[in-house]
Amino acid sequence: MIRIDGNSCLNQRYKKSECNRCRIACPSKCIQEDLKVNSNDCDDCGICLSVCPAEAISSSEVSSKDLQELITADESCLVLSCRLRDKQSSWRCLGFIDIRLIFSLILSGAKKNRQIVIKNQLCNTCKPQVGKYLNELFHEANKILILAEKNPIIQGFNSDSIRMHETLISRRNLFKSIIRKGAKFLSESLDEEKIFGRQSRQMLFSQYESSIDIPIMEPTALFNAISYSDSCNACASCEKICPQNAIKIKEQGEKLEFYHNSRVCSGCEICIVNCPQEAITLKFATYLGIYKVAEHKLPRCVQCGNLYMPIANQEICIQCMLKNPLKIDWL
């Protein structure tokens, strides 16, 4: 029971976007080009939720209330498992887990250092693509957690020594069973937002992300860094269009300083496809936090000679545009 919100999808919001991550990542290949989901093929692995940079995908298996209860749980140790590993689990599969959710769970605990245990021993045989994704995720996450002096994630067979002394959110299983058996009836008779309620991982993570700040680290695919080429003309359109507000620009005299927050950047590439100078590239992050990544001089208007912030490729300032409206050619 997967739903894709077309209004939130990057391809619907931005004309130049050609995001295809959900369709590429889906092991069942059940997501069609028109964003419709073939429910007969979908096995609720949740990977599409993890890879969508716009968080446009929701699932009845992963409710906003479930995630919020995890975040606010008093336990110093959270044990997460799929329903195959633990029949009382709230989730059919753990593919929905991503780096921001993991960090939010850790940082929301006591002393901002909660222990996370993942019972994913069966993933490699049950759903190999999910198993590979989770193994790579936790391997890279632990590198960052060690640098940040946080408890590394305990997973796989190493988790056998951890007693599952509590079952999290199991009281919702009955309701979820009703949803699965009566999906068609419920979708027609109930408010879908109650079934597919989304919880933004970005929003969750924003409450805790400042707790992790790493100026130098090995490149990691879990986060994105940004770079600008010399062709940048300081139009600042990247700051205006970034959906996550990950780019901040400060005016310093005759130049602009570009700052990037790798913690909140989703790697959606909207800045890249909309840069009029094609000056932006994304790469694996080598820092975690808000850092200065570039500086570029402001151009001078070809008519009046004053410094100005251009609009796209326009070579004259706004004041000169207003004086000569017929010469505006950037629309």
C-alpha positions as CSV (number, residue, x, y, z in Angstrom):
1,M,0.0,0.0,0.0
2,I,2.2,2.7,-1.4
3,R,1.0,6.2,-2.4
4,I,2.9,8.8,-4.4
5,D,1.8,12.4,-4.0
6,G,2.1,13.9,-7.4
7,N,2.0,17.5,-6.1
8,S,5.1,16.8,-3.9
9,C,7.0,14.9,-6.6
10,L,10.0,17.0,-8.0
11,N,9.0,16.2,-11.5
12,Q,5.6,17.8,-11.0
13,R,7.0,20.8,-9.1
14,Y,9.9,21.6,-11.3
15,K,9.8,21.5,-15.1
16,K,13.4,20.6,-15.6
17,S,13.5,17.8,-13.0
18,E,13.8,14.3,-14.3
19,C,14.0,12.4,-11.0
20,N,13.7,8.6,-11.4
21,R,15.1,7.3,-8.1
22,C,12.0,5.5,-6.9
23,R,11.6,3.6,-10.1
24,I,15.3,2.7,-10.3
25,A,15.5,1.6,-6.6
26,C,12.2,-0.4,-6.5
27,P,13.1,-4.1,-6.4
28,S,9.6,-5.1,-7.7
29,K,9.6,-2.5,-10.5
30,C,6.1,-1.7,-9.6
31,I,6.3,2.1,-10.0
32,Q,5.2,3.3,-13.4
33,E,6.2,6.4,-15.3
34,D,3.0,8.2,-14.5
35,L,3.7,7.6,-10.8
36,K,1.0,4.9,-10.5
37,V,1.9,1.9,-8.3
38,N,1.0,-1.6,-9.3
39,S,-0.2,-2.8,-6.0
40,N,-0.2,-6.5,-7.1
41,D,3.6,-6.4,-7.5
42,C,4.5,-4.1,-4.6
43,D,5.8,-6.0,-1.5
44,D,6.0,-3.0,0.8
45,C,9.8,-3.1,1.1
46,G,9.8,0.7,1.6
47,I,13.0,1.5,-0.3
48,C,11.1,4.0,-2.4
49,L,10.4,6.0,0.8
50,S,14.1,6.1,1.6
51,V,15.4,7.3,-1.8
52,C,12.7,9.9,-2.6
53,P,14.4,13.3,-2.1
54,A,11.1,15.1,-2.0
55,E,9.5,12.7,0.5
56,A,6.6,12.4,-1.9
57,I,6.0,8.7,-1.2
58,S,4.1,7.3,1.8
59,S,3.0,3.9,2.9
60,S,0.3,2.5,5.2
61,E,3.1,0.4,6.7
62,V,5.0,3.4,8.0
63,S,2.7,5.9,9.6
64,S,3.7,9.3,10.9
65,K,2.5,8.2,14.4
66,D,4.8,5.2,14.4
67,L,7.8,7.3,13.7
68,Q,6.8,10.0,16.2
69,E,6.4,7.3,18.9
70,L,9.9,6.0,18.1
71,I,11.3,9.5,18.4
72,T,9.7,10.2,21.7
73,A,10.2,6.8,23.3
74,D,11.9,6.8,26.7
75,E,14.0,3.7,25.9
76,S,17.8,4.2,25.9
77,C,17.9,1.3,23.4
78,L,15.6,1.0,20.4
79,V,15.3,-2.4,18.7
80,L,14.0,-2.4,15.2
81,S,13.0,-5.5,13.3
82,C,10.7,-6.6,10.5
83,R,7.6,-8.8,11.0
84,L,9.4,-11.8,9.6
85,R,12.0,-11.6,12.4
86,D,9.5,-10.5,15.1
87,K,5.7,-11.2,14.6
88,Q,4.9,-8.2,16.9
89,S,6.9,-5.8,14.8
90,S,5.0,-2.8,13.3
91,W,6.8,-3.1,9.9
92,R,6.7,-5.7,7.2
93,C,10.2,-4.7,6.0
94,L,12.9,-2.3,7.1
95,G,13.7,-0.8,3.7
96,F,12.0,2.5,4.7
97,I,14.9,3.3,7.1
98,D,17.2,6.1,5.9
99,I,20.1,8.0,7.4
100,R,18.1,11.0,8.7
101,L,15.7,8.7,10.5
102,I,18.5,6.8,12.1
103,F,20.3,9.9,13.2
104,S,17.0,11.4,14.6
105,L,16.4,8.2,16.6
106,I,19.9,8.4,18.1
107,L,20.0,12.1,18.8
108,S,16.5,12.2,20.3
109,G,17.5,9.9,23.1
110,A,19.1,10.7,26.5
111,K,22.4,12.6,26.1
112,K,21.7,12.6,22.4
113,N,23.2,9.2,22.1
114,R,20.6,6.5,22.0
115,Q,21.7,2.9,21.1
116,I,20.0,1.6,18.0
117,V,19.8,-2.2,17.3
118,I,18.7,-3.5,13.9
119,K,17.5,-7.1,13.6
120,N,18.2,-7.5,9.9
121,Q,19.7,-11.0,9.9
122,L,17.2,-12.3,7.4
123,C,17.2,-9.4,4.9
124,N,19.9,-10.8,2.6
125,T,17.9,-14.0,2.0
126,C,14.4,-12.5,2.2
127,K,14.9,-9.4,0.1
128,P,18.5,-9.2,-1.2
129,Q,18.2,-5.7,-2.5
130,V,16.9,-4.5,0.8
131,G,19.7,-6.4,2.6
132,K,22.4,-4.8,0.5
133,Y,20.9,-1.3,0.9
134,L,20.7,-1.7,4.7
135,N,24.2,-3.1,5.0
136,E,25.7,-0.2,3.1
137,L,23.6,2.3,5.0
138,F,24.7,1.1,8.4
139,H,28.3,0.6,7.4
140,E,28.6,4.3,6.2
141,A,26.4,5.6,9.1
142,N,28.7,4.0,11.7
143,K,31.8,5.7,10.2
144,I,30.1,9.1,10.9
145,L,28.7,8.1,14.3
146,I,32.2,7.1,15.5
147,L,33.6,10.4,14.3
148,A,30.8,12.2,16.1
149,E,31.5,10.1,19.3
150,K,28.0,8.5,19.2
151,N,27.1,4.8,19.7
152,P,27.5,2.9,16.5
153,I,24.5,0.9,15.2
154,I,24.4,-2.8,16.2
155,Q,23.0,-4.9,13.4
156,G,22.8,-8.3,11.9
157,F,24.1,-11.3,13.9
158,N,25.8,-8.9,16.3
159,S,22.3,-8.0,17.5
160,D,21.6,-11.5,18.8
161,S,23.2,-10.7,22.1
162,I,20.7,-7.8,22.6
163,R,17.6,-8.9,24.4
164,M,14.4,-7.7,22.9
165,H,13.0,-6.7,26.3
166,E,10.3,-4.5,24.7
167,T,8.2,-4.6,21.5
168,L,7.7,-1.1,20.1
169,I,4.4,0.2,18.9
170,S,2.9,-3.3,18.7
171,R,-0.5,-2.0,19.8
172,R,-1.0,-0.6,16.3
173,N,-0.7,-4.0,14.6
174,L,-4.4,-4.8,14.8
175,F,-5.3,-1.6,13.1
176,K,-2.7,-2.2,10.4
177,S,-4.1,-5.7,9.9
178,I,-7.6,-4.3,9.3
179,I,-6.1,-1.8,6.8
180,R,-4.3,-4.6,4.8
181,K,-7.4,-6.8,4.6
182,G,-9.8,-4.1,3.7
183,A,-7.5,-1.8,1.7
184,K,-10.0,-1.1,-1.0
185,F,-12.9,-0.4,1.3
186,L,-10.8,1.8,3.7
187,S,-9.3,3.8,0.9
188,E,-12.8,4.7,-0.3
189,S,-14.5,5.3,3.1
190,L,-11.8,6.8,5.2
191,D,-9.6,9.9,4.9
192,E,-6.5,8.6,3.1
193,E,-4.3,11.0,5.2
194,K,-5.1,8.9,8.2
195,I,-3.9,5.8,6.4
196,F,-0.9,7.3,4.6
197,G,0.0,10.0,7.0
198,R,3.5,11.2,6.1
199,Q,6.1,12.2,8.6
200,S,8.9,14.3,7.1
201,R,12.3,12.8,8.0
202,Q,13.8,16.1,7.1
203,M,11.5,17.9,9.6
204,L,12.4,15.3,12.3
205,F,16.1,15.6,11.6
206,S,16.0,19.4,11.6
207,Q,15.3,19.2,15.4
208,Y,18.6,17.4,16.0
209,E,20.9,17.9,13.0
210,S,22.9,20.7,14.6
211,S,24.2,18.1,17.2
212,I,26.4,16.6,14.5
213,D,29.1,18.8,13.0
214,I,32.1,17.2,11.3
215,P,34.4,19.5,9.3
216,I,36.5,16.8,7.6
217,M,35.6,13.1,7.0
218,E,36.0,10.5,4.3
219,P,33.5,11.0,1.4
220,T,30.2,9.4,2.1
221,A,27.3,8.7,-0.2
222,L,24.8,9.2,2.6
223,F,25.2,13.0,2.4
224,N,25.8,15.5,-0.5
225,A,28.3,18.3,-0.9
226,I,28.1,21.0,-3.5
227,S,30.7,22.8,-5.6
228,Y,30.6,25.8,-8.0
229,S,32.7,26.3,-11.1
230,D,34.2,29.6,-12.2
231,S,31.3,30.0,-14.6
232,C,29.0,31.0,-11.7
233,N,27.8,34.6,-12.3
234,A,26.5,35.1,-8.7
235,C,22.8,35.2,-9.7
236,A,21.9,33.3,-6.4
237,S,19.1,31.4,-8.1
238,C,20.3,28.2,-6.4
239,E,19.5,29.7,-2.9
240,K,16.1,30.7,-4.0
241,I,15.1,27.4,-5.6
242,C,16.6,24.9,-3.1
243,P,13.6,22.9,-1.7
244,Q,15.5,22.2,1.6
245,N,17.0,25.6,2.1
246,A,20.4,23.9,2.2
247,I,22.1,26.8,0.3
248,K,22.7,30.2,2.0
249,I,24.3,33.2,0.3
250,K,25.8,36.1,2.1
251,E,26.8,39.4,0.4
252,Q,30.2,40.6,1.5
253,G,31.0,43.8,-0.3
254,E,31.8,43.1,-3.9
255,K,31.3,39.4,-3.7
256,L,28.9,36.7,-2.6
257,E,29.8,33.9,-0.2
258,F,28.1,30.5,-0.7
259,Y,27.3,28.3,2.3
260,H,26.0,24.7,2.1
261,N,24.3,22.6,4.8
262,S,25.2,19.0,3.9
263,R,23.0,17.7,6.7
264,V,19.8,18.8,5.1
265,C,20.7,18.7,1.4
266,S,18.6,15.8,-0.1
267,G,20.6,15.7,-3.3
268,C,17.5,16.4,-5.4
269,E,19.7,18.2,-8.0
270,I,17.1,21.0,-8.5
271,C,19.9,23.5,-8.1
272,I,21.9,21.8,-10.9
273,V,19.2,21.6,-13.5
274,N,18.1,25.2,-12.9
275,C,21.5,26.9,-12.8
276,P,21.6,29.2,-15.9
277,Q,25.4,28.8,-16.0
278,E,25.6,25.1,-15.4
279,A,28.0,25.9,-12.7
280,I,26.9,23.5,-9.9
281,T,27.8,19.9,-9.2
282,L,27.0,17.5,-6.4
283,K,29.4,15.0,-4.9
284,F,29.8,12.8,-1.9
285,A,30.0,14.9,1.3
286,T,33.4,15.3,3.0
287,Y,31.9,17.5,5.7
288,L,28.7,17.4,7.8
289,G,27.3,20.8,8.7
290,I,27.1,24.3,7.4
291,Y,30.3,25.3,5.6
292,K,31.5,27.9,3.1
293,V,31.9,26.2,-0.2
294,A,32.6,29.1,-2.7
295,E,32.8,32.8,-3.2
296,H,32.2,34.7,-6.5
297,K,32.4,38.4,-7.4
298,L,29.3,40.3,-8.3
299,P,29.2,41.4,-11.9
300,R,28.9,45.0,-13.0
301,C,26.0,46.2,-15.1
302,V,27.0,46.8,-18.7
303,Q,25.0,50.0,-18.9
304,C,25.5,51.8,-15.6
305,G,28.6,50.0,-14.3
306,N,27.2,49.3,-10.8
307,L,27.6,46.0,-9.0
308,Y,24.4,43.9,-9.2
309,M,23.0,40.4,-8.7
310,P,22.0,39.2,-12.1
311,I,18.7,37.4,-13.0
312,A,19.7,34.3,-15.0
313,N,22.0,35.5,-17.8
314,Q,20.8,39.1,-17.8
315,E,23.8,41.6,-18.1
316,I,22.1,44.7,-16.8
317,C,20.8,45.5,-13.3
318,I,17.2,45.8,-12.3
319,Q,17.3,49.6,-12.3
320,C,18.4,49.7,-15.9
321,M,15.8,47.1,-16.8
322,L,13.1,49.3,-15.4
323,K,14.4,52.2,-17.4
324,N,14.4,50.1,-20.6
325,P,11.6,47.5,-20.2
326,L,11.6,46.7,-23.9
327,K,15.1,45.3,-23.5
328,I,14.3,42.7,-20.9
329,D,15.0,39.4,-22.7
330,W,15.4,37.0,-19.8
331,L,11.7,36.1,-19.5
